[in-house]
């Protein structure tokens, strides 16, 4: 089974974001991510608009697994969405 596209919106200082990255790395999941707080201001505002489209509260981490949106570090939900 092919892995769905995985994208993580994170903050560089967020413990839950770091845990999510670690979990994905440990499971060998290919993913793209952006540390939103490290972006230049205008780029950050654009990315925050993108986050709000899938997560109106704009909380972090926001993980997209295919069409599924997972907000926060929810290990079981993440593994289930990945089919692991």
PyMOL CGO cylinders between C-alpha atoms (Angstrom):
from pymol import cmd
from pymol.cgo import CYLINDER

trace = [
    CYLINDER, 0.00, 0.00, 0.00, 1.35, 3.39, -0.97, 0.3, 1, 1, 1, 1, 1, 1,
    CYLINDER, 1.35, 3.39, -0.97, 1.78, 5.87, 1.86, 0.3, 1, 1, 1, 1, 1, 1,
    CYLINDER, 1.78, 5.87, 1.86, -0.48, 8.93, 1.68, 0.3, 1, 1, 1, 1, 1, 1,
    CYLINDER, -0.48, 8.93, 1.68, 1.17, 12.34, 1.35, 0.3, 1, 1, 1, 1, 1, 1,
    CYLINDER, 1.17, 12.34, 1.35, 2.19, 13.56, 4.81, 0.3, 1, 1, 1, 1, 1, 1,
    CYLINDER, 2.19, 13.56, 4.81, 2.77, 17.22, 5.68, 0.3, 1, 1, 1, 1, 1, 1,
    CYLINDER, 2.77, 17.22, 5.68, 3.43, 18.72, 9.11, 0.3, 1, 1, 1, 1, 1, 1,
    CYLINDER, 3.43, 18.72, 9.11, 2.91, 22.33, 10.15, 0.3, 1, 1, 1, 1, 1, 1,
    CYLINDER, 2.91, 22.33, 10.15, 5.08, 22.75, 13.25, 0.3, 1, 1, 1, 1, 1, 1,
    CYLINDER, 5.08, 22.75, 13.25, 6.75, 25.25, 15.55, 0.3, 1, 1, 1, 1, 1, 1,
    CYLINDER, 6.75, 25.25, 15.55, 10.47, 24.89, 16.23, 0.3, 1, 1, 1, 1, 1, 1,
    CYLINDER, 10.47, 24.89, 16.23, 9.99, 25.33, 20.00, 0.3, 1, 1, 1, 1, 1, 1,
    CYLINDER, 9.99, 25.33, 20.00, 6.95, 23.04, 20.39, 0.3, 1, 1, 1, 1, 1, 1,
    CYLINDER, 6.95, 23.04, 20.39, 7.47, 19.79, 22.31, 0.3, 1, 1, 1, 1, 1, 1,
    CYLINDER, 7.47, 19.79, 22.31, 4.42, 18.13, 20.72, 0.3, 1, 1, 1, 1, 1, 1,
    CYLINDER, 4.42, 18.13, 20.72, 5.73, 19.09, 17.27, 0.3, 1, 1, 1, 1, 1, 1,
    CYLINDER, 5.73, 19.09, 17.27, 9.12, 17.52, 18.10, 0.3, 1, 1, 1, 1, 1, 1,
    CYLINDER, 9.12, 17.52, 18.10, 7.37, 14.35, 19.33, 0.3, 1, 1, 1, 1, 1, 1,
    CYLINDER, 7.37, 14.35, 19.33, 5.40, 14.16, 16.08, 0.3, 1, 1, 1, 1, 1, 1,
    CYLINDER, 5.40, 14.16, 16.08, 8.57, 14.49, 13.98, 0.3, 1, 1, 1, 1, 1, 1,
    CYLINDER, 8.57, 14.49, 13.98, 10.31, 11.85, 16.13, 0.3, 1, 1, 1, 1, 1, 1,
    CYLINDER, 10.31, 11.85, 16.13, 7.39, 9.43, 15.73, 0.3, 1, 1, 1, 1, 1, 1,
    CYLINDER, 7.39, 9.43, 15.73, 7.35, 9.89, 11.94, 0.3, 1, 1, 1, 1, 1, 1,
    CYLINDER, 7.35, 9.89, 11.94, 11.13, 9.45, 11.78, 0.3, 1, 1, 1, 1, 1, 1,
    CYLINDER, 11.13, 9.45, 11.78, 11.06, 6.33, 13.99, 0.3, 1, 1, 1, 1, 1, 1,
    CYLINDER, 11.06, 6.33, 13.99, 8.39, 4.77, 11.77, 0.3, 1, 1, 1, 1, 1, 1,
    CYLINDER, 8.39, 4.77, 11.77, 10.32, 5.62, 8.59, 0.3, 1, 1, 1, 1, 1, 1,
    CYLINDER, 10.32, 5.62, 8.59, 7.54, 7.85, 7.27, 0.3, 1, 1, 1, 1, 1, 1,
    CYLINDER, 7.54, 7.85, 7.27, 8.43, 10.19, 4.43, 0.3, 1, 1, 1, 1, 1, 1,
    CYLINDER, 8.43, 10.19, 4.43, 7.04, 13.62, 5.17, 0.3, 1, 1, 1, 1, 1, 1,
    CYLINDER, 7.04, 13.62, 5.17, 7.51, 17.29, 4.47, 0.3, 1, 1, 1, 1, 1, 1,
    CYLINDER, 7.51, 17.29, 4.47, 7.25, 19.91, 7.18, 0.3, 1, 1, 1, 1, 1, 1,
    CYLINDER, 7.25, 19.91, 7.18, 7.59, 23.59, 7.86, 0.3, 1, 1, 1, 1, 1, 1,
    CYLINDER, 7.59, 23.59, 7.86, 8.57, 25.23, 11.14, 0.3, 1, 1, 1, 1, 1, 1,
    CYLINDER, 8.57, 25.23, 11.14, 6.16, 28.12, 10.82, 0.3, 1, 1, 1, 1, 1, 1,
    CYLINDER, 6.16, 28.12, 10.82, 7.85, 30.31, 13.45, 0.3, 1, 1, 1, 1, 1, 1,
    CYLINDER, 7.85, 30.31, 13.45, 11.14, 30.27, 11.51, 0.3, 1, 1, 1, 1, 1, 1,
    CYLINDER, 11.14, 30.27, 11.51, 9.64, 31.71, 8.31, 0.3, 1, 1, 1, 1, 1, 1,
    CYLINDER, 9.64, 31.71, 8.31, 9.99, 35.37, 7.25, 0.3, 1, 1, 1, 1, 1, 1,
    CYLINDER, 9.99, 35.37, 7.25, 6.93, 37.36, 8.38, 0.3, 1, 1, 1, 1, 1, 1,
    CYLINDER, 6.93, 37.36, 8.38, 5.08, 37.59, 5.02, 0.3, 1, 1, 1, 1, 1, 1,
    CYLINDER, 5.08, 37.59, 5.02, 5.69, 33.92, 4.27, 0.3, 1, 1, 1, 1, 1, 1,
    CYLINDER, 5.69, 33.92, 4.27, 4.62, 33.03, 7.83, 0.3, 1, 1, 1, 1, 1, 1,
    CYLINDER, 4.62, 33.03, 7.83, 1.31, 34.89, 7.37, 0.3, 1, 1, 1, 1, 1, 1,
    CYLINDER, 1.31, 34.89, 7.37, 0.63, 33.04, 4.11, 0.3, 1, 1, 1, 1, 1, 1,
    CYLINDER, 0.63, 33.04, 4.11, 1.38, 29.65, 5.71, 0.3, 1, 1, 1, 1, 1, 1,
    CYLINDER, 1.38, 29.65, 5.71, -0.80, 30.50, 8.75, 0.3, 1, 1, 1, 1, 1, 1,
    CYLINDER, -0.80, 30.50, 8.75, -3.66, 31.21, 6.30, 0.3, 1, 1, 1, 1, 1, 1,
    CYLINDER, -3.66, 31.21, 6.30, -3.07, 27.72, 4.82, 0.3, 1, 1, 1, 1, 1, 1,
    CYLINDER, -3.07, 27.72, 4.82, -3.13, 26.17, 8.32, 0.3, 1, 1, 1, 1, 1, 1,
    CYLINDER, -3.13, 26.17, 8.32, -6.41, 27.95, 9.17, 0.3, 1, 1, 1, 1, 1, 1,
    CYLINDER, -6.41, 27.95, 9.17, -8.05, 26.37, 6.10, 0.3, 1, 1, 1, 1, 1, 1,
    CYLINDER, -8.05, 26.37, 6.10, -7.63, 22.89, 7.63, 0.3, 1, 1, 1, 1, 1, 1,
    CYLINDER, -7.63, 22.89, 7.63, -7.43, 23.86, 11.31, 0.3, 1, 1, 1, 1, 1, 1,
    CYLINDER, -7.43, 23.86, 11.31, -9.37, 27.05, 12.16, 0.3, 1, 1, 1, 1, 1, 1,
    CYLINDER, -9.37, 27.05, 12.16, -7.87, 27.16, 15.69, 0.3, 1, 1, 1, 1, 1, 1,
    CYLINDER, -7.87, 27.16, 15.69, -4.42, 27.31, 14.08, 0.3, 1, 1, 1, 1, 1, 1,
    CYLINDER, -4.42, 27.31, 14.08, -2.95, 25.02, 16.77, 0.3, 1, 1, 1, 1, 1, 1,
    CYLINDER, -2.95, 25.02, 16.77, 0.27, 23.07, 16.44, 0.3, 1, 1, 1, 1, 1, 1,
    CYLINDER, 0.27, 23.07, 16.44, 1.27, 20.54, 15.38, 0.3, 1, 1, 1, 1, 1, 1,
    CYLINDER, 1.27, 20.54, 15.38, -1.14, 20.27, 12.47, 0.3, 1, 1, 1, 1, 1, 1,
    CYLINDER, -1.14, 20.27, 12.47, -0.47, 17.06, 10.56, 0.3, 1, 1, 1, 1, 1, 1,
    CYLINDER, -0.47, 17.06, 10.56, -2.02, 16.24, 7.19, 0.3, 1, 1, 1, 1, 1, 1,
    CYLINDER, -2.02, 16.24, 7.19, -2.07, 12.56, 6.26, 0.3, 1, 1, 1, 1, 1, 1,
    CYLINDER, -2.07, 12.56, 6.26, -3.71, 12.44, 2.86, 0.3, 1, 1, 1, 1, 1, 1,
    CYLINDER, -3.71, 12.44, 2.86, -7.08, 14.14, 3.45, 0.3, 1, 1, 1, 1, 1, 1,
    CYLINDER, -7.08, 14.14, 3.45, -7.03, 13.55, 7.22, 0.3, 1, 1, 1, 1, 1, 1,
    CYLINDER, -7.03, 13.55, 7.22, -6.13, 16.42, 9.57, 0.3, 1, 1, 1, 1, 1, 1,
    CYLINDER, -6.13, 16.42, 9.57, -4.69, 15.58, 12.99, 0.3, 1, 1, 1, 1, 1, 1,
    CYLINDER, -4.69, 15.58, 12.99, -4.18, 18.43, 15.46, 0.3, 1, 1, 1, 1, 1, 1,
    CYLINDER, -4.18, 18.43, 15.46, -1.84, 17.86, 18.37, 0.3, 1, 1, 1, 1, 1, 1,
    CYLINDER, -1.84, 17.86, 18.37, 0.35, 14.88, 19.18, 0.3, 1, 1, 1, 1, 1, 1,
    CYLINDER, 0.35, 14.88, 19.18, -2.08, 11.97, 18.97, 0.3, 1, 1, 1, 1, 1, 1,
    CYLINDER, -2.08, 11.97, 18.97, 0.17, 8.96, 18.47, 0.3, 1, 1, 1, 1, 1, 1,
    CYLINDER, 0.17, 8.96, 18.47, -2.57, 6.34, 17.97, 0.3, 1, 1, 1, 1, 1, 1,
    CYLINDER, -2.57, 6.34, 17.97, -4.52, 8.56, 15.58, 0.3, 1, 1, 1, 1, 1, 1,
    CYLINDER, -4.52, 8.56, 15.58, -1.35, 9.29, 13.58, 0.3, 1, 1, 1, 1, 1, 1,
    CYLINDER, -1.35, 9.29, 13.58, -0.39, 5.62, 13.34, 0.3, 1, 1, 1, 1, 1, 1,
    CYLINDER, -0.39, 5.62, 13.34, -3.94, 4.67, 12.34, 0.3, 1, 1, 1, 1, 1, 1,
    CYLINDER, -3.94, 4.67, 12.34, -4.04, 7.35, 9.63, 0.3, 1, 1, 1, 1, 1, 1,
    CYLINDER, -4.04, 7.35, 9.63, -0.73, 6.03, 8.30, 0.3, 1, 1, 1, 1, 1, 1,
    CYLINDER, -0.73, 6.03, 8.30, -1.97, 2.45, 8.40, 0.3, 1, 1, 1, 1, 1, 1,
    CYLINDER, -1.97, 2.45, 8.40, 0.76, 1.43, 10.89, 0.3, 1, 1, 1, 1, 1, 1,
]
cmd.load_cgo(trace, "trace")
